[in-house]
Amino acid sequence: MMVANGIDNDSRVLKEAMAISRTGVRVTLLGVSPDGVLSMKCLDGNTVMARLPSAFPLRDDRRRRRARRRARRLPLLGYKSSVDAAAREARIAARLADLKAESGDAVGAKRAGSASPVGFRLGVLTRVVRQRWLGAASVGVRLRRDFMLSQNKMFASSWAWYDGKVSRMERPVSWREVVPEAWDYEQIFGQVLDELAPDVLHAHDMHLVGVAARAKGRAKLRGRDLKVVYDAHEYVPGIAQYGHRTPRWIAAWADHEKKYLYAADRVITVSSAIAQRLKEENNLDHLPQVILNTPDIPREIELTQDIRTVTGLSDDVPLLVYSGGITAVRGVETAIKAMPDMPGVHLAVVAVPSPDQPAVAVLRKHAIRLGVEDRMHYLHPVAPHEVTAFLSTADAGIIPMLRAPNHEMAMPNKLFEYSLGGLPVLTSDMSSMKEFVAQFGIGESFEAGNPEDLAEKAKLLLSRTNKYRERLASPTFRQEAAWSGQADKLRVLYGELLGRELTVEPAPARDRSRLLIGPTNTDGQAWAWARAVERHLPGIEGESLQVGGVADEFGVDRVAGSAEYKKSVGWRIEHADQMLENGVSHVLFESGHALLGQTALQWFTKDLEFLESSGIAHGVVFHAADVRDRRWEVTRERLAEYEGPRFVTAPDLVDTVDYSVWLPVVIEPADPALSPPVLERETPVVLQFGQADPALADLHDLGLIDYQTADGRSRAELLELVRASDIVVEDVRLGSYGALTAEAMAAGRVVVGRISQRVRDRLPMEVPIVQADPGELRTVVERLIGEREDAQKTAAAGPIYISEVHDGRRSAEALSTFLGKA
């Protein structure tokens, strides 16, 4: 399903998605990100909702071209702007100031006798000429500025006349010219739809029917039969006119809808009147299916506040409520104008998306002018599933729509939110709503835009609310008005499209515990930890993800390409859905990288909205290279706001990463056949990590050792070299040891390093690493070569240490609290 908004406040879209998702059909919900950045969340535990990155270059280009045309002026005669005129005046004033100063200096020189009479008079003459010239220039500035103002006024009025004339022209009109954003939506949704390759594409509202038609055409090129459902939220040619919704704008969207409606396999809409018009005006084979935009019968939910507690009104105070968007055509102003004729009655306006908007400020001014501000209440909206219960303590709900072709056919969601909450309905006399209210006897209708009639009908309604509430409680009415009945109709329609009956299934059991680790799989550790939790924590499944790299370099469960990880929105959505499908309950982010795709400027916290809405726990693990990187302080600052568990892969890193837990790397037992006996060669091989040591290079030059360094070698090459060495020297500056050093111990090599006392205190047993401080390496290595038997005993202790500390048991134990197995 796709819709050209942020989804969160579109109750129809959310309800329809859930109605189908609960049958076991996989539903992906696509919208437009309000901030231009991809965001994802989970709905109902198993449906991915993605708001796609958005840009509107064609729409913006049209606006720029339009602004440039309206900024053109006749050349030369006037200034381009008041700023240019002011700058010119300032320059003239500055020159006049200089001229006055020169005059003063000349007079002073004459009085002092230092200026000749001829020179003085010549100076006076030139200054008079300059003064007259500057005076004329000043007059010229005023004339040019006046001409500019007159020209601006003339052009503005001309363009206003032209725009007004054109905006009222319904024909001829091309949607491509008037609403190019319809093509912009293709750039937002098109590629993602191709990547997801759905069986059915449900396009909500007029904006995306063209996107759906083109997606269907491309699917045919790939041999797929993509079914399209078009959901007409309103009668487009009859949209109310206000603001930018001019007749030309409305006609353009109607033209867009009519052009692409052919692609729809099914059309659904919100009222029988709109269904009939769509069939007649578009020569449809079938009458569109009516799916009323109703809420469901409200569940028993606990609210901390309802509308009366928020407004502070007792039960005996008459309270009308309006809930919804605030625009001129919604008619809320009519209700405010009626307030002086309804003494003692209060009106609450639940303003979507917020009461902090210009339209509400206009309503406040009207209320103040009429002296009813003390009986007005402007409230923030509540969550969609709370609306009906929140409003239910009012006395009646009001729908004061002004007259418009689309309004005559409208059956807005608020009609059912009111009525299913037990509120009698006071509606303007729009045909469909008036008929519905009269049919079930659940309220009154008044003449649209007539505040006097609204007040009379409101007083009538408030005088007999018990009568209306009895009818609202009727099982017949509630079945007709509740979403559950409408959802059944939608499922029948989808069953016909998919060729099988759709029935509501129990929510899938989420009793599995599954840990996903990635996306770097550094040194194969994500895979190794996944296997460790499976071996040592009963009931936990593990999974590793690696982005890029060589698939068979380390063990890994799943590999993703770097390009799709960084650029493919479709891959990100598929991956999120797969996490839900696989029952992932915990994720561990490696090195601060996101699991759901990532650009250079993002990191793992962007995934948290989806994970938390899915009920998936999360933590982060940092490898030694991350913490010892020069950019760590930047990472550390960003990490300060993260409240999840933190793990590090080396014991010394606990001192650097606040509130972290040591997660030991997992080392597989070494195959003795891959390593030669230690220190049995006459010239032993010595491998050093970190900065090369000149003293060891001297021993190499003397032929006492075969000295190797790690510089420029891949990890696979280093691992092979570790196993072939006799002595492995860890970077003595660290005060700890890393994964490759652990591999050296596992292979039974002699390991030299410096382990700080703080690290030794954290280790569960004595680590078989020969201690060497900086500057002592030559002495220590010479001693090991000379006392080989003792060195061989130290080497033999390495595999024992690894089997105790790095076989995965302690790694699983470190993760056990996070995984709920402590």
N, C-alpha and C positions, 0 to 999 in steps of 0.2 A: 504494500500500500504506500502511496506517496501523496503528499500534500504540501502546498507552497507556504507553509508557516512553521513555527517552532513546535507544533504538535501539543505541547503541554496543556494549552487552554482550549483545545479543540475536542470537546467531549464526544462528538459523533465519530470522529476518526478513531479515538481510543476505544470506544465501545465496539465498533465494528471489528477492529483488530482483535480484541479479546474474544468476541463471539466466534470468530473462525479459529483462533489459536486454541481454544478450549476443546476443539474436536480432534486435536492431534495434528492438524495441518501446521506446518512451519510457516509462520508469518514474520516478515521483516517490514518494519515501519520506517519510512524515509521522510524526513522533513528538511527544512532549511535552517541552518544555524544563524541565530540573530547576530552573533559576533564574528561570523566568517570562519570559525574554527570547528573542525569535526568534533562532535561529542556524541557519546553513546551511553545509553542506560538500558536497564532491563525492566520489562513490564510483566507483571503477573508471574514472575519466576521463570518464564521460558520464551519470551518474545524480545527480540533486539529492536530497540528504537534508536535510529541514527539520525542526527541532524547534520546535514552535509555542508561542507564549506561553500560559501556563496559569494558570487561577484556578479555584477550586472553591468558589464561594459557597454552593451548596446543601448540599454536604457540611459546610462549616464552620458554616452556619446550624444544621444538625441537631445538630452537636456543641455549639454554644452553647445551644440550647434544652434539650438533654439535661443540660448542666452546670447551667443555671438551675433545672431541676426538682429536681435532686439537692441544690441549695444551699438550698432552701426549708426553713424551720423554723417551729415554733410561735411566735407573736408574744409580745412583752413579757416572757415568763417567763425567758428566757435571753439572753445576749449573742449577737450575730451571729458574733463571732469572738473569739479569744483576744486580739487586738490591742485590741478595745474594752474587755475586762476589764482588761488591763494599764494602759490609759490612765486608767480610772476609779480603779484602785488608786493610780496616780501622783498624781492630783488629791487624793485623800484624804490621802496622805502629805505632800503639799505644804502642805495646810491644817493638819495636825497640827504641822508644823514652824513655821508661822506662829504657832500657838497657844502652843507652847512659848516662842517668842521673846517673845510678849506677856506671858506669865507672868513671865519673867525681868525684863522691863522694869518690870512692876508691883512686883515684890519690890525691885528696885533703888530705885524711887521711894519706896517705904515706908521703907526704911532711911535714905534721904536726908532723910526728913521732908517731902517735897514732895507726898505723896498723903494725902488725908483717909482716916480709918478707914472711913467709910461707903462712900466711892468704891472703896476697895480691896476691901472685902468683896463689894460688888456686882459688881466685876470678876471676883472669884474665882468667884462663883455663875454668871455667864454663861459663863465659860470651862469650868467643869465641865459645864454643859449642852451646850456645843458639843463638848466632848471625848466625852461619852457618845453624842451624835448621830453623830459621825464614827466612833466604835467600832461603833455599830450599822450604819452604812453599810458599813464594812469587812466585817462579817459578811455583809451582804446581797450584797456583791460576790462573796464566796467561794461563797455559796449559788447565786447566778445563774451563776457560772462552772462550778460542779459540775453544775448542771442542763444548762448548755450542752454540757459534755463528755458527759454521759449521753445527751442528746438527739442529739448528733452520732453517738455510738456506735450508738444505736438506729436512726437514719435510715440510717447507713452499712450496718449489717448487713441492714436491711430492703431497701435498694436492691440490695445484693449478692445477697440471696436472689432478689429479683425479676429482676435482670439475668441471673443464672444460669439461672433458670427459663425466661425468655423466650429467652435465647440458644440454648437447647436445643430450642426449638419450631421445627420445620421447616415446619409448616403450622398455620394459614394464614399466609402471608407475602407481602408486596408489595415488589418490588425498589425501587419509587419511595420507600418510606419508609425502608428499611434501607440501601440503597446509592444515595442521590441523586446521587453522583458520576457515575453513568451518564448523567444528564442534563447534568451539568457538561461532560462530554466533547462533548456536542452543541455547546455554546458554543465549545469549543476548535477543533473540526474542521469543523463544519457549513458555515459561510460559505466557508471555504477550499475545501472540496470543490465547492461550487457555482461558485466562481470558476474552478477548474481544469477542471471539466466533463470528467472522465475517461470512457473507454469501459468500463473495468473497475475496480471498487473491491474491493481485497483487504483484508478486515478480520481482523487477527490477534487471536486470543484473545477471551475472553468479554466484555471491557469495551466493545468497539466494534461489536458486531453490531447494536445498536439504532441507532447513528449511521449505519451502512451502510444499514439498512432505510429510515430517514427520508430519506437522500440519494437512494435509488432512487425513493421516492415523489415527491420534488420534481423529479427529472429527468423523470418522466412528465409533470408539469405543463408542462415546457418542450419536450415532444415528443422527448425523448431516451430511448433504451433503455440504461439503465445496468446492466451485468452485475455481480453481487456474488458474490465468493468469500469463504466463511467458513472460517477456518483455526482449528480447535479444537486448541489446544496441549495440552489435558488434558481429562479427563472431569470436568466441573464438579461434578456432584452428589457425586463421590467425592473432592473435594479434601481433603487432610489437614487435620485440625483442630488448631490451635494459636494462641495469642495471640488476635488479633482475628478469626481464622478460626473463628468459632463455627458450629454447625449452622444457625443462623438466617441468618448472613451468607452461608454457602455456598448455602443454599436460595434466598436472594434472587437471587444471581447465576445460579443454575440457572433460576430463574423468568424472569429477564431474557433469558437465552439461548433458552429455549423459546419465549418470546413472539415473538422477532424472527427465529428461524431460518428462518421461511417465506420470507423475502426472498432467501435465498441461492440463486443459480443452480447453484452447485457448493459442496460441503462437502469439505474435506480435513482430515486429522488425522494423528496421529503413531503410531498402532498399530492393528492389525486388531481388537483387543478393543474399543477405544474406537469404532471405526467401526461395529461391530455394535451397540453400545449406543445410539449416536446414531440409527441407522436405526430400531431397534425403539421407542425411547422418544419419537421425534418423527415417526413415520409418514412417513419420507422415501421418495421414489420410488426413489432409487438408494442403493446402499451408498457411503458417503463414500470418496474416494480416499485411500489411505494413502501419505503422503510421510514416510518415516522421517527423523528429525532427525539425520542423519549428517554427519560432515565428509567432505571429499574425500580421496582418496589423497594423503598429504602430499607436497608438492613439496620438492625439494632447496632448503632455505633455510639461510642462514648465521646461526647463533645465536652471540651472544657468550657465552651461558651456557645450560646445560641444568639440569635439576633436581638432578643430582648435584653439579655445580660450585657451584650456589647453596647447597646444604646442606652442601657440603664433605665429602661421603661418597665413599669409593673404591668401585670396581666390585664388590668382594667383600662389601660390607655389604648385607644384605637390606633393600630399601626398598619399602614400600607407599606409594601416593599416593591421596589423595582430592582431586578438583578440582571446585569448584562452590560453590553457595550454602550458607550455614551457618544452618540452623534446626533446631529440635528433631527434626522428623520426618525430617530427612536421615540421622539415625542415626549421626553421627560420634562421638557419645559412646559408642556400643556398641563402636566400634573402639578407642577409648582404654581402655575397661574391659578389652578383650582383651589389651592390651599386656603386662601382667605375665605372661601365659601364653605370650608369644612373646619369650623372651630374645634379645637381640641384634638384633631386628628394629626398624627405624625407620619412622615414619609421617610423611609430609609432607602437610600440609593447605594446598592452594592455594585461598585463601579469596576468593570473589567477593562484593562488589567489592573488599574489602580486608581484611587481617587485623586492621586497627584498628577493630574493631566489638565491641559488647557480647557477641555470641554467641561470638566467639572467646575473649574473656576468660573466659567460663564454661568453655570447653574447657580452657584453661590451668589453671584451678583444679582440675579433675578430674585432669589429668595430674600436677600437683604432689601432690595427695592420694594418688595411686596410686604415686608415686615413679618415674614414667616420663618426666618432663619433659625429661630429657637426651636422650631418643630421639624427641622431637617437634620438628617443624619447621613453622612457620607462614609461608606465602609469599604474596607479591602475585601476582595473575594477570598473564599476558602477553597480547599481542594475539591476537584469535581465530585468525588464520591461523598463529600460532606454537604454539598449544596442543599439538597432537599431537607435534610435534618436540620441544618442551620436555619433555614428560612421558616420552618414549620411553626414556630411560635408567634409569627405575625398573624394578623387577622385576615389579610387578603393580599394577593399578588396582582400587580398591575402591569399591563402591556399597552402603552399608549402610542403605538406606531402611527405615524402620519401616512396619509394616503399615497400609495405608489403601486404601479402594476405588480411588482414583485411581492409587496406586502399583502396585497389582496389574496395571494395564493400561499402565503407563509404559514407554517405550523412550527413556530420556533421552539427550541428546547425548553425555554423558561415556562412555556405553557404547561408542560408536563412536570417540570420541577416543582412548580407551585402546586398543581393539582394532586400529584402523588404524595406530596407532603401534607395534604389535607387542607390546603389554602383555597378558598373560593377565588375565582379569577375575574378581574375587571379588565376588559380588553376593548380597544377601539374597534369600530365596526368593519374590520377587514373581513372579507367574505368567508375564507376558510375557517378562521378562528371563531368568528361569530356563529357560523353554522355548528362547529364542534361544541362550543359552550352551550348553545341552545339545545342541541341534540341530547346532551347528558344533564342539562339543568344544573351546571356547576358554577354559574356566575352571571354577570351582566355585561352588556355591551353599551358603549357610548359613541357619540358622533366624533370621529377622528378630528383632532385639533380644536375641539370645543370644550374649554375648561368648565363652563357652566354646566354642560350636560355631564361631564365627567364627575363633577361634585355631586350632582343629583343622584347619579347611579351609584356612586360610592356610598352615599348615605343610605340608599336603599339596600345595598348589599350588606353594609355593616349592621343593619337593623335585623337581619335574618341569617346570620352566618351559620347557625345550627342546621337550618334547612339544607344549605349547600353542602355542609360537611357530611350529612347523612348520605347524600348522593355520591359524594367523593369516596365514601367508604364502601360503595357497592362493588362486589366482586366482578360484575360485568364491566364496569368502568375501569377498574384497576387492571384487568387482563388486557383490555384494549389499549390502555395508556402506558402500560409498563414495557420496558425495553425487552424483557424476556420473550414476549410475544413477537416483537419485531426481529429479535435475533434469530428466532426459529425461521422466519421468512427468509432472512439472509442466508442461513445455512442451507435451506432448500435450494436457493439459487446457486450457491457455490457447489452443492452436490451435483447439480445438473451440468455445470461447467467441467467438473473433475470426473464425472462419470461414476460416482459412488456416493452412497448415502453418508452424510456427515452427522454424527451424533456427539453430544458432549461426553467427553471421557474424563474419568477421575484425574486429578492432577498427578503427574508422574512422581513416584516416590524419589525423594532426594536423600536416601539414607546412606549412600556411598560417601566415602571420604577420599578425595583425589587431590593430590598435590601437583601443581604444574610449576616447573622451574624453567626460567629462561630470561632473555632470549639469546645469550651469548654462548652458553655451554662452555665457558672458559676451561681449558684443559680437560674437557669432558666431565667436569664436576657436576653439572646439572643432571646428567645421566646417572652418574655414580650415586649422588644423593637420592635420586628417585628410586634406584634399586635398593639403597640402604633402608629407606623407610618401608619398602615392601617386605624386606627380609626381617626387619626387627620391630616393626610396629604393626601388629595384626589389624586387618581391616582398612589399612591405608594403601591406596594405589598411587603410583608415582608416574609422572610423565615429564619429559624434557623437550624443550624447543630450542632450536639453533637457527639463527638467521645468518645466511651467507656461509662462507667457509667451505671446506671440503667435507662432504657428507660422511665419508668413511674414515676421517682422521681420528675421530673419537666415537664412542658409543653415543647414540642420540635417538630419540623416539620420532621426532618430526623435524624436518628441515624446511625453512621458508627462504625464498630468494630475497636478496637485499632490495631489489627494485620494488617488488610488490610490498615488502614490509614498509618501505619509505613512501611509496607513492600510491599504492592501490587501495582506494577506499573500499572497494568490493572485497578485497582480501581481509581487511580489518573486520568488516561486518561478518564475513564467513567465519573468521577465527573466533569472534565473540560468540557466534551461534554454536560453534563446535564446542566451546568451553561449557556452554549450558548443556548441550547434548551429551557430552562425556561425563557430566556430573562433577565438574571441577568445584571443589569446596574451598581450596586454599591455593594461593599463588605466591611464589617467591621471585621477586624481581632481582635480576643480576645487575650489579653495577649501576643501578638507577635507571636502566633502560626500560621503556614501556614494553608490555607484551602485545598490546593491540596496535602495533605500528607506531612509527616515530619519525619525525623530521629532526633536523639538527638542533632546533630550538626547543624541543619538548623532552620531557622525561617521564618517569613512571607515574607521577601523581595525576597525570591527565587520564589515566585508566580508572581512577578511584571511583568516579561517579558510576561507571558501569558495574564495577565489582561490588560496591556497597549496595546498589539497587538490586543486585543479584544475590546478595547474602554471601558473597565469597570473601573469606578472610584474606589478608595480604600482609606480606612482610618484605624486607629488602635485604640482600646480602651483597657485601662488598669484598672483592678480591684484593690481594696485596697491591697489585699494580694500580688499582683505583685510588687507594688511600695514599700511596706514595707518589702519586702524580702531582705535578706542580699546580694543577687546577683544583686540588682537593679542597682548599679553603672555600672556594666558591660553592662546591658541592655541599660542603659541611653547613654553610649558611642556609642553603635551600632545604637541607635535610632537617634543620631545626624545627620546622613547622610540621614535620611528619610524626604522627603519634603511633604508628605501627611498630612491630618488633624489628630489630636490626641485628644482623648477623655479620661476622667477619671470619675470614678463612685462615687467619694466622693469629696466634695467641697475643702477640704484641699489639695488634691493631685495636684491641679492646681499650687501650689507653687513649687512642686517637678518635675512635668513633663512639660518641656518647651513648650510653645505655645499651651497648651492644653485647652480644653473646658470641663466644667462640664456636664456630661451626667447623670442626676439623674436616680437611679434605679427605677424600676416600682414595686409598692407594691399593691397587690390586696386587696380590702376592707376585713376586718376580719369578720368572722361570729360570732356574739355575743354569739351564743349558744356554741361555742368552748372555751370560756373564762369565768371563774367565775367572779362575781362582785369584783372590786378591793378594797383591804384594808378592807374587812368585816370580815376576819378571825382574831381570837385573836392573832395567831402567823403568821404574814405575810411571804410569800415566797419571798426571795430576791435572784435573779440570777445575778452573776457578770461575765462579759467578761474580758479577759485579765488576768493580774497577780492577784492572790488571795490576799485579804487584811486581815491581822491578826486582825485588829480591828473589822471587820465584823464577823470573826470567833469567837471572844470573845462574841459578841452579841448572836451568835448561841449557844455557851456554856452556856450562861446565860438564854437561853430559850426564848429570846425576838424575835428572827427571825428564820426562817428555811432557812439556808444559803446554796446556791447551786453555783457551778462554772461550767464553760463551758468545762473544761479539759476532753479530751477523748470522747466527745460525737459527734455523727454524726449531720449533719445539720438538718435532719428530727427530731432527738431527741431534738435538741436545740429549734427548732421552736415550738415543742409541749410544751417544758418546758417554753418558753417565754410566751406563751398564758396562761399557768397555774400559772404564777408568779404574784405577786403584784407589786414588784419593780424590775426593770432591771437596772443594773449599767453598763454603758459603760466604756471602758478602758479610764481612765481620762488622760492618757499620750498622747492621740491622738490629743486632741483639736478639734475633729470633731465627726461624728457619722457614723456608717456603716449600711449595709442592714438589719442585724438582729435587730439592734436598731430601725430602721424604722418599722420593723414588730411589735416590741413591742409597738410603738406609735399607729400603725394601730389597734392593739388589745386592745387599751385603757389601757395600763399599765403605771405606774409611771416610768419615765425614769430619771436616774441620770447620769450626765456626765459633761465634761468640754468642752465647745464650745469656741474656741478662738475668739477674736474680729475680726480677718481677715475673719474667716469663717462666723461669724454672718453678716458681711457687705455684703457677697456674697449671703446670703439667701434672698428669696423674701418676707419672713415674719418671725415673731418671732417664734423660734422653742420651743415647750413646753418640754424642757429638764431642769430639776433642776440642777443648776450650783453647782459643787463641785470640789474644787482644791485638789491635792494630800494631804493626811493627814487629810482631812475634812470629809471623807466618814462616819465615825461613827457618828459624830455630825449631819450630814445631814440626815442620815437614822433614827436616834433617833427622830429628829424633825418631819420627815414625819409620823412616827408611832404615835407620840403624837398629831399631828395636821392633822388628817386624812381627814377632810373635804376639806381643801385647797389642799391637795395632790390629792384627787379625782377629783377636778376641773382641775388640771394640766393634769391628765390622760385623762379626757374627751376631752381636746383640741387636744390630739394626733391624733385621726382619722380625725379631721378637717384639721390639718396640712398636713397629708398624702394625703388627697383627693385634696388638693390644689397644692402640690409640687411633689408628687410621683404617681399620677394616670396615667401618660403617656403623658399628654399634654406638660409638660415642656421638657420631654425627646425627643418628636417629634420635638419640637421647636429647641432644641439643634442640632438636626440632619438636620434641614430644609435647611440650607445653603449648607451643604455637598450634600444633595439630590436635590438641585436645586429648592427648594420650598420656599426660603426665601422671 
